[in-house]
Amino acid sequence: MSKKNNDQNQVPEETKEETPEEVTEASQEKQEPSQEEALQQALREQEDKYLRLLAEYDNYRKRSQKEKENAWTTARADTIKELLPVYDNLERALKQETADEAYAKGVQMTMTQLKTVLEKLGEEIPAQGESFDPNVHNAVMHMEDEALGENTVVEVFQAGFKMGEKVIRHAMVKVAN
């Protein structure tokens, strides 16, 4: 039994005691990299915030430009819509036969001037003699005529207008076959 007690009471000889100076130097070495890592992490976070802000601003700029273009396009389309009833009335007036040549010439000059303005804002949809296209034409009548081709527009009741690819008013037409 005495042998066991002696073995338990013995202190290992390899235990080395550190001086207080060595302890503070070791802890400083451990703290310096962690402070540096913290600063690096903070820098990465700030760079990330900066890049996100830059991307957000770029998206805002693009969105604002697109909204501005859409506002201009919408304003032009609304202007054409407001002028179309005048166009239709002048077209009807030209179809009427009158004895007064000055009146007919005045209506014709007004119609020419209005067409010029409408061409600057948009374009008339070609219809007479064209193949029927449901994207730009509105068929209100149908007729059978073997002399004409399949789905051919034979008469235009109301002119259609478009601006670029956007249809402002479909052409109202009569279609054969």
Secondary structure, 3 states (H helix, E strand, C coil): CHHHHHHHHCCCCCCCCCCHHHHHHHHHHHHHHHHHHHHHHHHHHHHHHHHHHHHHHHHHHHHHHHHHHHHHHHHHHHHHHHHHHHHHHHHHHHHCCCCCHHHHHHHHHHHHHHHHHHHHHCEECCCCCCECCCCCEEEEEEECCCCCCCCEEEEEEECCEEECCEEEECEEEEEEC
